[in-house]
Amino acid sequence: MAILKDKKVIIIGDRDGVPGPAIAACATSAGAEVVFEATECFV
């Protein structure tokens, strides 16, 4: 079962938490198409 299969996703990661590229890799492996990915600092 791929919940994200054929979905487009926007990824916003956190510098002190889980970075964007790590989330994007998980989303891609679940079948999603990453259209935007960034890592921000929320202080």
C-alpha positions in Angstrom: 0.0 0.0 0.0 1.5 3.3 -1.1 -0.4 6.2 0.4 1.7 8.8 -1.5 1.8 7.0 -4.8 1.4 9.5 -7.7 0.9 12.4 -5.3 2.8 15.7 -5.5 4.3 16.9 -2.2 5.9 20.0 -0.8 8.5 19.2 1.9 9.6 21.7 4.6 12.2 20.3 7.0 13.6 21.7 10.2 17.3 22.5 10.7 17.3 21.2 14.3 14.9 18.3 13.6 14.4 16.3 10.4 16.0 18.0 7.4 14.1 18.3 4.1 16.3 15.9 2.1 15.6 13.1 4.6 11.8 13.7 4.4 12.0 13.9 0.6 13.8 10.6 0.4 11.1 8.9 2.4 8.3 10.5 0.3 10.0 9.5 -2.9 10.4 5.9 -1.8 6.7 5.9 -0.9 5.9 6.9 -4.5 5.4 10.7 -4.2 6.8 13.3 -6.6 8.6 16.0 -4.6 7.9 19.4 -6.3 9.5 21.6 -3.6 11.9 20.8 -0.8 13.6 23.1 1.7 15.2 23.0 5.2 14.4 26.0 7.3 15.4 27.3 10.8 12.3 27.9 13.0 13.8 29.7 16.0 
